[in-house]
């Protein structure tokens, strides 16, 4: 059986993205997303849970994320899960799972405006846009 590691998430940034320049022509941006899930229990009670996910993107496009999004902004990210391993100062082995971003798209806030100045947001890529539209149409075929 073959393996498949693909993640598509839509959420809001928990804090401003952090951009680091590494070496001559390499950079990485890291941020944490909050993804809210609303559901109704069998008893009819409405509930909401939030999942926090760490994300990173390497390369020239990392600077685009850093420049155009800030805390609370919505974003769609597409990538794969990656496990980081390290030892803390006490020598204990630690690990965490994060999303390594391969593509992204900036999303506009619901309701828009609200008196805030709206800045022009570039499209992450035409490839992302067509993928998202295809995925949205695929979701309509899901039988639940």
N, C-alpha and C positions, 0 to 999 in steps of 0.2 A: 504494500500500500504506500502511495507517495504522500508526502507531507505538503501542507499548504499553510503559509504564514502571511496573512494579509489583514490589515486593519483599516477601517474607515470610521472616523469619529467626527462628530460635530459637537462643539462645546464652547465655553468661554474661558479666556485666560484668567487665571487666579492672580497673577502679578505680571508686571512688565517683563517682556522677554529679555534674557541676558545674552549678549553677543560677545564672543571671545575670538580674538585673532590668534591663530595658532600657526606658527611658522610664517613663511613668506606669503603664499597665496591661498591660505586655508582659514576658514572660520567656522564656528559652530554657534548655533543659537539654541538655548534651552529655555523651556517654560513649562508650566503646569497648567493643565486644563481641568475644568470642572464640567462633568457631563451629568445632566439631571435626567432622571427617569421618573415619570409620573404614571401611577397605576391605581386601579381600584381593586380592593380586596374582595373576596367572595362575599363578605358581609356588606359590601357597598361603601366602605370607608375609603376616601381618597388619600393616597399616600404619595410621598416624594422621597427619593433617595438620590444622593449625589456621590459620584465616583470621581476621584481625583487621579489623573494620569500625567506622568512626566513624559515630556516629548523633547526630541532633539533633531536638528537638521544640520548637516554638514555641507560645506561648499559655498559658492557665490550667492546662491539664493537665500542663504541663512540671513544675510544682511537685509533682504527685502522684508522678511518677517519682522526683524528687529525695527525696521524703519516705519512700517505701516500699521502695526497693531500694538495695542497697549492693554493694560489690565481691564478686564470685563468685556473686551471685544470678542465677538463670535468668530470662529474659524472652523473650516473643514480641513482635516488632515488625513492623508492616506499614506500608509507605510507598512512596516512590519514590526513585530514584537522582538525586542532584543533584551538579553539578560546581562546586566553588569555585575561583576563580582569584585570584591575588595576585602581587605582586612582593616578593621578599625584600629585605633591606637592601643587597644588592649590585646590585639592579636586575634580577635574573634572574626571568623569569616562572615561576611555580609553579602547580600545580593538584592537586586531589585529588577523589576521588569519595566521597560519603558518602550515608547513608540519611536522608532527611527523613521522620520518623515521622508518620504520619497516625492510627494506632491502635496499641494495645499491650495485652498481657495479662500479668499477673504469673503466674509458674509456681512451683510448689512444688518444693523440692529432692527428688531421689530419695532414698528411704530415710527422709526426714523426721526430725525430732527430733534424735537424736545428742546429747541433753542440752541443746541450745540452746533458749532460750525462743522459741516460735513466736508471731509477732505476727499479728494479724488482717490479712489482705491484702484490700483492696477490689478488686472486679472493675473492670477498665478501662471496660468498657461491655457492655451486652447485645448490641449490634451486633457487637462483636468476637467474643464467645463463639459466636454463631450462625454467623458467617463461618468461624471456625476449625473448628467441627463440620462445616460443609458442606465445607470444604476437605479435612478429614481423610477424609470419606466419598468425596470425589472422588479422593483419592490411591489408594484401594483399587481403583479402576477402571483405574489405569495398568497396562499390560501388561508391566512389567518389575520 
